[in-house]
Amino acid sequence: MTALHNYACGQWVAGADKGTELFNAINGEVIATASSKGLDFGKMLEYARSVGGPKLRKMTFQERGLMLKALAMHLLSKKDIFYKISWATGATKIDSWVDIEGGIGNLFTYASLRRQFPNETFCYEGDVAKLSKNNTFIGHHICVPKEGVAIHINAFNFPVWGMLEKIAVNWFAGVPAIVKPATLTSYLTEAVVKEIIASGIVPEGALQLICGSANGILDHVINQDVVTFTGSASTGKMLKAHPRLLEESVHFNMEADSLNCCVLGTDVTPDKPEFDIFIKEVAREITTKAGQKCTAVRRIMVPEHLVEDVQIALGKRLAQTVIGDPNVEGVKMGSLAGKSQLTEVREKVEQLSKSQKIVIGNFENFEVKGADKSKGCFMPPIIFLNEKPFVNTDCHNIEAFGPVSTIMPYKTIEDAIELSKLGKGSLVSSIVTADDSIARKYAIGAACMHGRILVLNNDCAKESTGHGSPMPMLVHGGPGRAGGGEEMGGKRGVFHYLQRTAIQGSPTTITAITGQYQQGAKQIEKDIHPFRQHFEDLEIGETLITAKHTVTDADVVNFANVSGDHFYAHTDVTSLDGTIFTGRVAHGYYILSKAAGLFVNAKKGPVLLNYGIDECRFTKPVYMGSTIGVRFTCKEKIDQEKKNPEDIAKGIVKWLVDVYDETGETVAIATILTMVKKRNQD
């Protein structure tokens, strides 16, 4: 038996007392003790703010993303260590895969987001607001890292994923973290944190760990901090009401356990593939992690004429689930994470039994393979039947956080929607249907009370990640009972850790602040063509004023023949009555193509290729005889890392292509991207 260590203020320290004993969920043996006694939470918070925060904020989004990628690669190389420890939590190999490699996958995902952010320590958001008639006064929004700490209070069921899915986001945003895993399974979290600290990849002060109690830590938070909580709704509500959070207006994100549901569509019959998909999905959600998932299916909603079919099919499938030691071949479901969980689930099952009946499973009569069920924390899947779910509503209010669920009948899809809402807010709902009109009606009708809705049918079932799997690029959270918060969600999640600030000033000033050229700002003209310059030498605002070209009838005819675009407005003057045009107009794509001919420098140089077009608008008709020119301006520069030592050092340059006519008015505007070689190839 070992004492777990906390990582505080740059040091690994054990608690000052014996602490809480932690048990192996499979054999009941004591494996560690955990204590936080003696830790100074105030000093830990200040250490994160004064040491970790400044280091992370000095890094650009590109650098933070590369840090996450390097850390993901490192942890992946150590995953076998984590799998061995994860067994003690009662998890099967598949359960552990979701927790360990799923968590590492979040690091990879947020690392890849760097391509959507500027090579700056901050970012800008949304479109520029023109605040004056002559465009001398504009507004924009910048988002800078908060100068506080992300305090993550996590649940016991995902000791790795629960930590990594959160810290990936706050680190990418530039904010340090203090992680408080649930003490019950903190021994696995400690093992991962030890590898993170030992790697030296993450700056000192960016991560601290509390394995024991964190009671009192919220007394020290300030308005720049962010607190996230995952766990029971009752605990979350208590934390959310902490006076310090209210006094300092601290951002609090809550993701609570919820009574999620899976609905079988009224169009599905037992002979359709969707019926089997439904049974497999429900069974998987009941047995994965032994039902200890905040997203697990707790309510199974079935058309009333199919209740018996579903009960029989689900019973047969669950009967094939071998319960026992996950290290033993053939075992499909492990144990609950601890004795306290087993006791709590039993109590909740007893409460639910007062208003509905058990039709599948028996607490006393089940077999365990390779282990002693009297020593471990095992229980069988328990399925209730509630024949009157609108009357007997305990199933919509009481959650047994284990392999427990309730079958309930409904008449119409409108009834299913109403039943789903009786959960008072859920993280996720799924519906299995082959009828897209049913899917549409359910999704729109139920969305207000769900954070995520999965629609399953035979087309997507094979590749679907499933009812219970939140994806890092989509929001994870839900309204009402589910906590009213959001986690992950790709770029959306990053902004939880950033302060959005409106900035106002002249286009030149806003350009200087953001590092992104704003229309109307002062331009820089040089004697050298921009395509003759390397990535490092280009300046934001650098502009090429091109030669001009007068559009002719031959230009339009030739472009129509080359492109195959003979749209009437370009080629048939007799068809213009009743249109907005007073004569034949040039193709918009001809204007853009001709613009490229005007600004491109043909000789071989640092420009490697055209990378694409971000946006393009044709704002004014160009008639025969009009003369066009281009203002070609360096808008933004995005650094790129080398994929390997042999790769060419390069970056992406965004250019504002402003095509104007003889009156000086813009006729087309676009943002194009080029890949530009760096001068220094080391």
N, C-alpha and C positions, 0 to 999 in steps of 0.2 A: 504494500500500500504506500502510495506516495502523496505528498502534499502538492496540489496544483499551485502554480505561481501566477501572480498578477504581473503585468508589465506596466510600470508606472514611472513617469519622469525619467525614462531612459534606462530603467533597471528592472530586472526580474526579482520580485520579492514575494515571499510566502506570507500568508496571513499571520497575525500575532497570536492566534489561538488555534485549537484543533480544527474547528470549523465543521462543516457539514460532510457527512460520509456519503460517497457516491457509489452506487452499486452497478454491477454487471446485470443488465436486464435479462440475460439468458440464463445464468446460473446463480444469480443472487449474491455473488461474492463482492466484498468491498474492494474497489479498485483505486480509489483516491479520496482525498478530502479537499474541500475548497473553503477558503476564508478570505475576506477582504479586510479583516480587522487591522487597524493601524494605518490604512491608506488615508491620505489627505486628499479628498476629492477636489477641494478648492485649488490645491497646488497642481493637481493633474490637469485641470481645466486651463489654468494659467500657463502651464508648460506647453500644452497643445497650441494655445493662442500665440505664445511668444516665441516658440521654437519651431514647431511643425508648420504653423500657418504661414509665416513669412517665406519659408523655403518652398512650399507648394505654390504660393502666389507669384513667386519669381519665375516659375516655370510657365511656358506657354501651353496652350491646349495640345499642341503637337507633342511637346515633351512629356506632358502628363499621360497622353495616350500611349506613347512608346513605353513609358514606365509601366503602365497596366499590362501591355503586351509582354514585356520582359518578365513581369511577375507571374502572369498566367503560364508562360512557358516553364518557369521555375517550379511552380506548384504542380504542374502536370507531371514533371519529372519525379516528384515526390509522392504521387498519389497512392502508391502501394502502402506507404506508411499510414496514410489516413484511412484506407480501406480496412486495414487490420484493426485499427482502433474503433472504427465505426460499428464493427460487429457487436461491441459491448452495448451499443444503444438499442439493440434488437433489430437492426436493419438488415435486410437481405442485400445481396450484391446489387440488384436493380435499385433498391431504395437508396443505397449508398452512392450509386452512380448518379442519381438525380441530385443528391445533396452535394457530393464532392465535385464531380465533373460538370454538373449543372452550374455550380457556383463559380468554378473556374471559367466556364463558358461566358458568364456575365462579364468577367474581366476582359475577355477577348472582344466581346460585343462593344463595350464602352471604349476600348482601345481603338476600334475601327471608326468610332464617331469623330475622331480627330479630323477626319477629312471634311466634316461638315462645319468645322469651326475655323476661325482665322488663326494664323500663326502669331497670336497675341496672348497676353496674360488675361485678357478680358474678351468679351465678344459684344457684338451689336445685334439688335433684334428688330425685325419688322422693316417697314418701308419708311423712307424719309417723309416728314410732313412739311409741306410748303406753307409757311406762315405769313408770307407777304406777297403782294401783287407782283413785284419785280424779282422775286426769288433771292433777295439779299438777306433774308432772315428765315431760317429753317429749323426744324426740330428732328431729333432722332432719339433712340434709346440705346444706352449701353448697359451691359450687365457685368458687374465685377464680383469676384469671390467675397463672400461674407468673411469678416475677420474674427470668426468665432470657431466653435467646435461642433461637429456632428456627434451627438450622443445617441448611440444605437442600443436600445433595450430589446433584445431578441427573444424568440420563443425556443423551446427545447427541441422541437421536431426537426429543424434543419440547422444543426450547429455550424455547418460550413456555408451552405447556400445563403442562409439567413444573414450571415456576416458579409460575405463577398458581394452579394447583390446590392448591398447598401454602400459599402465603402468604395466600390468601383465608381459609383456615381459621385460621392462627395470628393474623392481624390481627383477625379477628372475635372471637377469644378474648381479645385484648388483649396479645399477645406479639410483639415485634419479630423480624425475620429477617435472617440473613446467607445469601445465595444463592451457591452455587458451582455454576454450570452446567458441563457437560463442555466442556473447552476447545475441542474440535473444532468445535462450532457456537455458541460463546459470543458471536460477533459479533451474532447475532440477539437473544440475551437482553440484551446490552448496549443495543441499540437500544430495546427495550421499557423497560428500567430508566431510560434517559435520559428517556423520555417521562413515566414515573411521577414521577421526581424533579422534572422541570420543571413538572409540573402543580401542585405544591404542595398536592395533595389529601391526601397521606399525611404524618403528622408526621415531622419530622426525627428520624433515628435509628431509624425503623421498618424501614428497608430499607438493606442494604449489599450490594455485589456484588464477587465475586472471579472474574475471568476466567481467570487463570492457575492454577497449582497452589495447593492449600490444604493441602499437606502440613505437618502440625504444628499445625493449628488445634484438633484434639481434645485437645492437651496443656493447653488453657486452659479446658475446659468445667467447669461446676459442676453441683450436683444440681438446680438450677432450670432448666437448659437442656434442650432437646429436640433430638435429632439424627435427621434422616431421610435415608435413602439409597435411591436408585433406580439400578440398574445390574446388573452381573454378580454372580452369587452368590458367586464367589470373592473379589471385592473387598469385598463386603458382609460376608462372614464375617471378613475381616481387620480391618475397621473395628469390627465388633461386639465383637471381642476386645481392643480397646484398653484398656490398664490403667486409664486415667483414667475411662473409662465405668464400669468395675467399681467403682473406688474411690469415686466420687461417686454411684453408683446413678443414672446419667443415663438417661432414657428414650430408647431407640433404636428407630426404626421402619425396617424394611427391606422394600423391595419389589423383588424380584429377577426377572430374566428367567426364564421357565419354559417347559417343554415342553407347551404347551397342546394340547388335542385337540378335534376336531369329529367327532361320531359320527353316522352314518346309521342310523336305526332299522331294525329287522328287518321292520317292516311296510311300508316304502317300496319301491316298484317303479319302474322307469324311466318308466312311463306316468303316474305321480302327480305333482302339482305340487310335492310336497315334494322330489322328486329334483332338479328344476331349482333349487329354493331352495338345496339342499345344494351343488350345483356352483357356483352364483353366490357363495354365502357363502364357500366355501373359496377360490375364485379371488380374491375381493376381499381376503381376509385375507393371501393370499400376495403380492399386488401393491401393496397400500396401503403407502405409505412404503417401497416396495421391500422389504417384509417386515421392516423394522426397527421392530418393535413388541414390547414385552414381552408383549403379549396375542395375538400372531399365532398362527395355527394351524400347529403343527409336526408334529402327528400326525393323520392322516386315517384314521379307523376305519370300515370298511365290511363289511357282511355278505359272507361269502366268495364267495357266488354272484354278487355284483354288482361284484367288483373290476374285471373287464374293462370293464364298462359305465361305471364311474366313471372309470377311466383314460382311456378314449376321450373321454368327455364333457368331462372336465377338460382334456385335451390340446387339444381343439378350442377351448375357451374361452380358455385361456392363449395359444394361437396368435394370437388376435385382439388381444392386448395389445401395443400399439405402445410400444417403449422408446425414450427419447431425451430431448432438451431439453424440459423442461416448458413452455417458451414457444412451442413449435411446435405448431400445430394438429394434433389427432389423437393426440398422445402421451398415453398412459394411465399409464405408469410411468416415474419418473425414475431417478436413480442412488442408489447407497449414499452415505452422508454423507462418506466420505473414503477415501483410499487404504489406510489402516491397516485400515479395516473390510473393504474388498475382499480384502485379504490374509488377514485372519482368517477370513472366510467361506470362501474357497478352501481353506484348511487344514482347516476343519471338514468341508467336503464330501468332501475326500480321506479323512478319517478314517471318515466314514459309508460311503464307497464300499467299504470293506473288508468290510462285513457285509451290504450290500444293494446293489441295482443301480438306476442312473438309468434311468427310463423316459420322462421328459419333460424336454427342455432339454439344452443343450450349451454349455459355457463358451466354446468357441472359435467356434462357428457360430451367431451371432445378429446381427441388424441393429440399428443405432441410428439414429434419425431426428434430423437437425438438429444432430448433434454428432459429435465424433471419439471413438470408444470407447477409443482408446489413451490419450487424455488425461484423459477423465472416469473416473468410478468406477462404470461400468455392468456389470451382469451380468443374465443371463436367469433366469426362474423355473426352478428345478431340482426335479423331483419324483422321489423314490425309490419303489421297491416293496420291501417287506419281507414276504416270504411266511411267515416264521416269527417273528412278533414276540415270542412268549414265549421263544424260544430265542436269536435274534439281538437283543440288547437295547441295542445302541449308540444306537438311535433314541430310547430312553428316558433316555439319559444325556448325549448330545452335542447341543448346540444350535448350529446355524449361523444367526447373527443376520442373515438376509437372506431373499430370496424362495425359501426352501428348505423342503420338507415331505416327509413319508413316508406313502404309502398302506399300510395294513396290514389284513389280513382278520381277522374274528372269526366265531364260530359262534352264540353266544347273547348276549343282553343282559348276562348275568352275566359273560361273557368280556370284553365291552366295558368293563364296570365295572372289572374287574381290570387290563385294559390301561391304562385311564386312570390308575389308581393307580400304575402302574410309573414314571410321571413323577416320583414322590416329592414331590408337592406342586406345584400349578399355580395360576396366577392365575384362569384361566377355562377352562371346558369348555362345549361346546354340543352339543346333540343335536337332530337334525331328525327329527321323527316326527309322524304324525297320530294316533297311539294314545296317549291320556293315561295308560293303565295302564303302558305302556313308559316314558313320561316320568317317572311317579312312581317306578317301580322304579329307573331310572337316577339320578334326582336324589337320592333318599334313599341309594342305595348308593354314589354317588361323592362326595357332599357333603363327607365328612370330609377329602378330599384336594384340595378346590378352594375358592377364595375366592368364585367366582361360577359359576353354571350358567345358561346361556341355553337355553330350549326354543323351537325354531322350528317353525312349521307354517304352512299357508296362511292361517290366521286372523290371524296377527300379523306375517307377514313384511314386508308393505308398510310398516308403521310401526315395525318393530323397528329399534333403533339398532345392532344387529349384534353379532357375537361379540366383536369387539375394542374396543368402546367402553365404557369405565367411565363410570358416571353419578355426578355429584357427590352425589346423595342416597343412593347405595348404597355400601357399603364396597368399596374396591379394595385387594386384597392376597390373600394365600393362605398356606397352611401349608407347612412343609417347605422344599423347594428355592426356593419363591416368597418366602421370607423370614420368614414367620410374623407379618407386620405387617398393619396396616390404615391406609388413607388415606381421605380424604373421608368418605362415609357420613352426610352431613347432620349432625344434632346429635351423632352418635356421634364424628365426627372432631374436633369442637370440644373435647370432654372430654379429648383427648390433651394439650391445652395448659393444662388447668386442674387445680388441686389440689383433690381432693374431701376435705372435712373434716367429720367428724361433730360436731354441736353439741348440747349437752344443757342443759336449764334449764326454767324455768317457761314455760307458754304465752305469758305476757305478754312475757317476755324474748326468747323465740324469735321472736315477732312483731316486736319492735323490731329484732332483728338482720336478719331476712329481708325485712322490708317486706311480708310476706304474713300476713294474719290467721290465727291458729291457734285452733281451738276451745278454749274455756276461758280465753282471754286476757281481760284487762279490756276492757270496752267503753266507748265514748264516746257519751253521749247529749246531743243538742242540742235546742233549742226549735224549730229549723227542720227541715222535712222534707228528707231527703237528695235527693229529686228536685227540690228548689228551689235546689240549690247547683250551681255550676259545677265543672268538673273540678278546677281548682286548689284549690278550697276544701274538697273532700272529704278526710277523714282516714282512714287505715287503722284499723280498729277502730270507726269510727263506726257506731252501731247504732240502728235504729228498732224499738221494741217496739210492735207493732200492737194494734189492738182485737181482740177475740175473736169467734168465730162458732161457734154450736152446729149441728152437722150434723143435718139432718132427712131423713125419708123422701122428702119432696118434692124435696130437693136431688138425691138419688141418682137418683130416677125421671126428673127433668127432664134431668139430665146424660146418662143412658142414652139418652133420646130425641134429645137434641141431637147427641151423639157417634155414636150407633149402636152403642155398646158395651153389649150386653146379656149380658155374661159372667155365668154362673150365680151366682157369689159375690156379685154386686151386686143381682141381681134375683129369684133363686129360692131361698127359704129352705128348700124341701123337698129341695134337692140338696146340702145341706151335710154330711150324714152321711159320716163317713170323711175329712173335710177338717180343716184346722187351725183353721177358723173356728167360732165359737160363735153367730154370727148373720150377717145380711147386712152387708157392709162397703162403705164408700164407695170409689169409683174412686180409684186413686192420682193420676190426672191431674185428677180433680176437686179433690183436696186441693191439688195444685200450682196449679191455676187459681184456686181460692178464695184461696190464699195471695197470688197476684198481686193479686187484688181487695182484699186487706187492706193490702198495702204500697205499691201504686201511688198516686201523686198525679196526679189526672186533668188538672189545669190545664196549659196550655202552659208550658214552662219549659226549662231547659238540657238535659234528657234528650231526645235526638233520636229514638231508637228502641231496641227490644229487639234485641240482636245475636245471641242464641242461648243455649243451655244447654250447659255443659261436662260436667256430671255430675249424676245424679239417682238417689236411692235412696228406696224406700218401706220404712221400717224397722219399722213397727208397724201392725196393723190399726186402722182407725178405724170404729167402729160407730155406728149411729144414736144420737143423743143425746150423742155426744162433743163436747167443746168444744175448738176449735183456735185457736192464735194463732201469730204469726211473730216471730222475732228476725231482723231484716234488717240484715246487717252488711257494711260496705265491706271487701272481702277483699284486693283488689289493684287497682292503677291502671297502665295501659299507655298511654304517650303514642303519638300518631299524628302523622306528618308531613303537611303539606298537600300534596296532589297537584299543585296549581297555585295561583297567587296568589288566585284567586277561591274556592277551597275553604274550607269552614268549619273553623276551628281546633277540634280535638276530641281526645278520648281514649276508650279503652275502660275501663270499670270493671267488675270482677268482684265480685259480691255473693254472700255466703253466705246462703242462704234456709233457716233452721232452723225447721221447723214442729213445734210441740209440742202435747200435749193437756193436759187438766185435771190430770193427774198431774205435769206438767212434763217428761215423757219425749218425746224426739224421735220423731215419726211419719213424717217425710219430710225429706230434706235434699238440697239442690241448689245448684249454682253457676250463676247466670245472669249474662249480660253485657249491659250497656247502653252505648250510644254517647252521650257527654256533651259538650256544647259547652263550650269554654273561655271564660273571662270576657274575656280579652284576644284580640281578633280581628285584631291587627296581624300 
